[in-house]
């Protein structure tokens, strides 16, 4: 969950508290049904998950920037044939630690000002729990990253870091209902969520994937497309880009630090699969025919820049790589047994199998059933090293076939242009057991997949 989302939840909680934001200061944990205000609340009163809590309170903006700065420090050291300076790593770690609660307060204050409310100058008006939990979330994740400055201690090892993350997750899960008087807010499906798919549309959005798997609709279809929908005529050979996901070395973004350096972030040579998947959906939604070009656009061209912009958009402000990293963690099992009678106590968690069957597939199906392609993120490696995220992949689903408990999802794969036979298949019958995902063509194992949130854009350079 981003800091923006955390502060929105804090704003809603205080807005719905007795007396509102400008009345008597209510206890931060006051619980008032959002339906009294005619809104769909951002939080829900169902069971919370310890694993989803640590995801919910990850300050995405801070953590992504921290990782980028640490990578830049390591890259500079590598260029000088030297190890990264421990002092530099510690200064960076402490600076971001201090910045985390401050940024939460600033974003929250900005939302109040936008709503015409007074600034929260009094500490009793601060989003205190969000500030503390986001800081703890930053500490846990920064402690577990391979480039953490804690590696300078002899006692540090990856196992200790993993245990620290799990302990932090559990404690946040136990403390949240005590502090707020309600369960911790799980993230939304496709945005780092470990909770169940919601049962209705989100307030203020037309995103069709915000609706859970519909009660009506095709329970089983005979073809790989949706009969009678806009997707009935979708085929990668007709609606996809004709060139392969192969680009030269080129920084996706450059960040200038005045007086210090210019940091290149990202490398197009690692692929623009997310940008290509988003672009194909953009073209389809706008009824624009893809160009016949079999060579990717040249760097610096309008179409290349569009692909880069859509690649960045596909990362959803860093939430997508964080979610893929979490699902690719060696600490997360393929499946977690049902806790049964312990579920009412909030002891609920999902392994990779449950994520695919109970979260990702219903969201993808809802989007397809509503006549829209669905962008899917594929976890292709189990590794604690964040650099392994470069091996993960994004594709675009356009249809499915259900046969009993087996589902086969038809996808456009940017690595296989013009191929109408690419399929992602799995069994849905037992999410409490490890599930093997079949992918054709066989480009390596698929350990998990998620639905990636899509935001539309005008594909003007492609018209």
N, C-alpha and C positions, 0 to 999 in steps of 0.2 A: 504494500500500500504506500502511496506517495505521501509526503508531508501535506500536500494540498488536500488529499482525501481525509487524512487524519484530522486536520483542522476543520474541515467541513463537518465531520461527525461531532467534533467538540462544539461547533457553532450551533448545530441542530439540537444537541443535548441541552445547551443553555437556553436556546430559543424556546424550547418546549417545557423548560422548568417553570415552576410556579413563579410568577412575577416577571418572567421573560428576562431579556438581557439588561433592560433598564430599570427593572423593579428591584425588590429586595434580593440580595444575593442568595441564591439557592445553593444548597449543597451540590457539589459537582456530580454526585451520583444519583440525583433525583431522577426517577423513572416515570415518564409520562408518555402515554401512547401517542405516536405520531399521527395516528388516524384521527385524533381529536382536532388536528390542524388541517385535516384533509390531505395529508401527504403520505407517501410511502416512506417509512423511516429508513435511514441509512444503516441502522443496527437492527438486529433481530433477537428475539428472546429464546431462540433454540439453543441447543447444546453447543458449547464452544470447544475448540480443539487446541491442544497445547501447540501442536505443530503449526496450525493456522495463525495462532496468536503471534508467534515470532515473525511470521511473514507479514501479518497485519501491521506490526509496528516497526517494520524496516523503513528507515527514512531514505527512500529510493534516491532522491535527488542528491542527498549528501553522500551516500555510499557509492553511487556511480562516479561522482566527481572524485571522491577519495581514491577509488581504484584507478581512475585515469591518471591522477597525479602520481600515485605510487608507480604505475607502469612507466610514466615519463621519467621518473627518477631512476628506475631500474634500467631503462633504455639508455639514458645518458651515461650511467655507470658502465653499461656494456660497451658503449662506443669508446669509452676511455679505458677499456680492458681492466676494469676494477669492479669490486663488489659495491653494491649500493651502500651509502653512508648510513650507519645505524642512527647517527644524530639526525640526519635528514628524515629518515623514516619516523623517528619518534616525534620530531617537530610537526610533521604532517599529521600523524595520528592524534596528537594532543590538540592541534588547531581545529581539526574536524570534530573532535569530541566537544570542544567548547562551542563550536559553531552550531551543533545540532539543536540544542534547546533554543538557542537564539533564533535560528531560522524558523523553528516551529512557531515561536511567539510572533515573529514578523509576518509570517504567512497568515496566521490567525488574525492578527491586528488588521492586516490588509483586507480580509474578508469582512470584518466588522465595519471598517470605514466604507467599503463598497456598499454595505447594507445601510449606511447612514447612521451607524451606532458609534458610541464613544469608544475611544481606545482603552484597552484593558490595562491601565496604569497600576491599579491596585493588584497586588499579588493574588488576592482572593478571586479576581476575575480572570486570571491566567488559565490557559489550558494545561494545568499542572500535570495531570496524568499523561497526556500526550507528550509533553516535554520530557518527563522522566522515562516513559516507556520507549520513546524514540531513541533516547540516549542509550538506554540499556540495549535496545536492538542493535544500534550501531556498534556498541562495545562487543557484543556477542559475535556479530558477523566479521568485524575488523579483526578480532582475535583469532578467528578461524581461517582467514585468508592466508594463502601461502606466503605472501610478501609482508606479513605482519611483523612489526618490530619486536614482538615478543619472542621471535626465534633467536634473539641474542641471549635468552636465558637458557641455561643448560637443561632445566627441567621441562622445557616446552617440547611438545610433539603433537602431531596431528590428532592422536587419540584424545589428548587432554582438551584440545580445542573443540573436538566433536562433542565430548561430554559437557563442556561448558555451554555450547549452543543448546543442547537438549535440556540441561538444568535451567537455563534462562527461559526457554520456551515454557517449561512446566511451571516455573514460578510466576511468569506473567499470566499464564492461564488461570492459576489459582488466585492471584492477587486482583485481577481485573474485576471479577464480580464483587469482591470485597470492597474495593476502592470506589467503583462506580455504582454498585448495587445492581448490576446487570452483566450478562456475559460479554466477553470481548467481541468486538465487531469483526466478523470474518470478512476477508476480501471477496470481491466479486469473482465469479467464475471467469476464467480466462485472464484475470489480472492478478495472479498469485493466489487464487482462492484454493483453500483445502476443504471448504464447506460444501454443502449440497447446493445444487442448482436452484435458484430462486423460482418461485411459482408464479411470477407475473412480471410485467414490464417495469423497468426502473422509472422512477418519476423523472419527467423532463427529458426522456430519450425515446427515439424511435427505433433503437437498435433491436432488430428482430431476435437476436440471440439472447436478449435479456429475458425472453420468455422460456419457461421450461418446456420440455418435450410435451407437445399438445396431446390432449386426450383424444381429439379427433385426428384425422389425417391418415396417411397410408401406413398400416401396420406392417405390410410387406409389399414390396414392389417387384415387378418382374424384370425391370431393366435397371441400368446403372444411372439413369436420370430420373427426374421427377415428372411423371406424366401430367400434362396440363399446366405446367408451370413455365416461367421464363427460362428455366434451366434445361428444358427438354431438348433444346437445340445446341447446348453448350458442348463443345469438344475442344481439347487443346489444339488440335490441328487446324481449327477454324477460329477459335477465340483466344488462343494463347500467343505469346511472343515467339517468333520463329528462331531466334538466336539462343545460343547456350549461355548459361550463367558463368561466363568466363571474361574477366576484365583485367587490365594491366594494374600494376602497383600504382595506387593513387590514394592520397589521404582523403577520407570522406569529409572530415571537418578539420579546420585548423583554428586553434585558440591562441590568441596573442596575449601574452602577459607583459604589459608595458615595462620596459627597462630590463626584462629578464630573457625571455625566449618566446618562440612561437612553437606550440605543441601540435604536431600532427596526430589526429585521433582517427583510428579505423584505417582499413586498407581494402580498397575495392577488389584486390586480388583474392581476398578471402571469400568473395562472392557477394552478390546483391540479391539473394534469393527472396528475401522479404520484400525488397523494393519491386522485384519483378512480379511476385504474387499480388501485391497491392495494386500495381499498375494494371495487371490483367483484370482484376476486379473493377478498377476505375473505368477501364475501357468498356467492360461489359455493362456496368451500371449506366454509363453514358451513351450506350449503343454506338460506340465508335469501333470500327473495324481495325484490328491491329495491322501494322505495316508488314509487307512481305519480306522485310530485311532479314537476312540470315546471319548478319554480322552485328555485334552489339554496337550501340552508338559510341562515337568517339568521346574521349574524356573532354569535358568542357562544353560539349554541345548541350542544347536545351533539353534533349531527351535524356542524355546521361545525367544531367543535374536533377531532372525529375525523378529518375530511378534512385538517385542518392537520397533525395528528400523523402521518398516513400520508404526507403530502407530504414531511415531514421525513425519515421512514423511507425513502422512495424515493430520497433522496440518498445513502444508505449512508455516513453520516458524512463526506460531502464527496467520496467517491471517484467517484461518478457524475458530478458537474459537472466534476471534474478530468479524467476520462476523455473526456467530451464536448468539453471545451476542447482537449485534446490532439488529438483526431480532427478538430476544426475548425480546427486551426492551418494557416495558409498555408504553413508550412514542411514539412508532411507531404504527400507526393504521393498522388495517387489510387491508384497501384499502384507497387510496387517490384519490379524484375526479379529473377528467381531468381539467387542468387549462385553456384549450382552448386558447384564444387569448393572455394569459399571457406567454404561452410557449416560444415565441421568445425572451422574456426578460430573459430567463434562470430560470423561476419559474417552475421547473419541479421536481417532486419527486415521488417515488414509495413506496407504502405500501407493506405488505406481499403478497397480492394477485397479484399485478403487478410483484413482484419479481419472483413468481412462474411461471406465465403465460408468461411474456414477456422476462424473462432472463433465468431462470433455465431450464424450459422445452425445449426451442429451443436448448440450449447447450447440454442437455442430449440426445435429439433426434438425433442431428447431430453426436454425438459420437456413438450411437447405430446404426444409419444408415450406418456408416462407418465400422461396424463390430467389434466394441470394447465395452466391458462392461463399464459402467459409475458409478463412485462412487458418492453417494448422501449423503449429510448431512441433518439430520432431526432436526428441531427446535421443541422440545417437551414440552417446558415450557415458560411461559411469566413471567419473574422475573428480577428485577434489580440486584439481588445478583449474582455475577460472579460464585459462587459455584454451582449455578443451571445448569451450563453448563455440569456438570456430568450426567445430565439426558437426554441430547441430544444424538443423535445416528448416526451411519453411516452404510449404506447398499450398495449393489452393484446391479445396474439395468442391466438386460440382454435382455429385450424385452419390447414391448408395444402393446396395442390394441387401435386403434382409432375408436370410434363409434360416428359419428356426432361431437359434441363439447365435448364429454367425452373421457378422456384418462385413461387407466389403465396400470400402469407400473409394470412389473414383476421384483421382486427383490430377491436377496439372502440376508437373514437376519442372521447375526452371532448369534443372540439370538434364532434362530429357524433352526438349521441345518437339512438338508435332507427334508426341507419343500418346495415343488415346487409350493405351492399355495399362497405364500405371495404376496400381491398386494398393490400398492399405487394408489389411484384413485381420480380424481377431474374433475370439469367442466372448460373448457377454454373459455366459451362464454363471460363472463363479468368480466374482471380483475379489473374494477373500483369499484366492489362491493366485500364485504368479501366473501371468498371462503372456503367451508368446505372440508377438505381433509379426505378421508376415507382410513383407513389402516387395512388390514386383514392379520394376526389376530389382534384383538383390544388390543394393548398394551398401550393405552392412546392416547390423542389427538395429531395430527400433525398440528402445526400452520404455518409452512413454510418449504421449502426445497431448497437446493442449489446444484449445481454440484460442486464437489470438484476436483481440478486439480490433475492429476495423473502423477507421474514420474516413469518410469520402473526401475526394479531391477532384478538381476539374482537370482532366488530362489534356489541357490546351496544346502542349507541344506535340501531341500525337494526332491531332485532328488534321 
